[in-house]
Amino acid sequence: MSDLQFADEVLDRLQERHPRFDGRSYIFVLQALHSVIKSLEEPRHVSGKELSEGVKQLALDRFGPMARTVLEHWGIHDTDDVGRVVFAMVEQGILIKQDGDQLQDFTDIFDFEEVFELNYPWEAQP
């Protein structure tokens, strides 16, 4: 089985168990995690807050003023949903959690309307 076939099977399982999220939501959260880890001086465990902030920054960088629309189209409406995506991947063995990690670590980190619309950083974009 090729890596691509394996990835497709894993995404299919994730979507079957959690149909609310588009397959792209999992890939995007993994990319945000990679981006956060890459920004650290040394690799270490990333908190729910750090990953949520990473999702926010990557969404703003990639999708600009359409960030909220894209994330919501994929089923991510708030930071709690970021946590649900993460824990779905933990359940499938894609990610590993530490003993103290819980879904509540992602609760109310920021408000999507506030960061993606009301306080959109128009001047900060290249």
N, C-alpha and C positions, 0 to 999 in steps of 0.2 A: 504494500500500500504506500502510495506517495504521500509526502507531507501535505500536499494540497488536498488529497482525498481525505486524509485524517482531519485536517482543519475543517473541511466541509461537513464531515460526520459530526464533529464536535459542535459546530454551529447549528446543525440540524437538531441535535439533542437539546441544546440550549433553547432553541426556539420552540421545540416541542413541549418542553417543560415550562417555559416562560414565554408564551406567545405574545405577550404584551410588548416585548422589546424586539426591535428589528435586529438582524444579525450584525448590521453595521454598528450598533450601539456597543456591542462587546468588543469589536475590533478597535473602535474609537477609544474606549476606556483603557484598553491595553496600550494603545499608543500614548495616551495621556500619562499612564503609569510609567512607561518607558521614558518619556520626556522628563517627568519629575525625577526619576532615578538618575538620569543622565545629568541633571542639574546639581545633584548632590556631590559633595567633595568625595565621599565614599559611599558605596551602596549600603543601604540599610532598610529596615522596615519603613514603609510609608503609611502615615496615618490617614484616616478617612478625610480629615480636613485638608491635608496636603494633596490628596488625590482629587478631591472635589475642586480645589483651586487649580490643579493641573488641567482638569477637564474644562474649567472655565477659560483658562488662558489659551488652551489649544483650540477651543471652539471659536474664541474671538479671533485668533490668528488665522484660522482656516476659513471661517465662514463670515467673519465681519458682522455686519448688522443682521445677517440671517442666522446667527448662531442659535438663538432660542428656537426659531422655526425648525431648523434642521434637527436639533436635539429632541424637540417635542415630536417631530415626525417619526423619529426612531423610538419613541416611547419614554424618553427621559424628560420629565417635567419639573424636577427639583432634585436637590442633592440626595434626598432619600432614595430616589430612583437610581442615582449613581451607586449608592450602597447596595440596592437590590441587584443591579447588574454585577457588581463585584461578588456578592455572596452567591449568585447563581454560578459564577465561574469557580468559586471555591467549592461549591457542591459538586461540580463536574471535575474537580481536580486540576483545573487550569491554574488557579492561584492558591496560595497557602495562607491561612490566617494564623495569627498568634492567639494564644489562649484568651487574652483580654479583648480581642477584637469583637465588635458587635455592630449590628446594623445601625444602632443609635449613634454610632460614631459619625454618621453621615447626615444626621438630622439637623435641618435648619442652618447649614453652613452659610448659605447666602440665598437670596431670593432671585429667581431667574428674571422676573420682570425688572427688578431694580438694576441688576448688573448688565443684562443684555439689551435693555431698552432705555429705562429712565436715566441711567448713568453710563450709557454707552460711551466709551473713550474715543470719540471722533478724532481728536487730535493725535492720539497715540498710534493710530494705524499708519503704516507706511504708504 
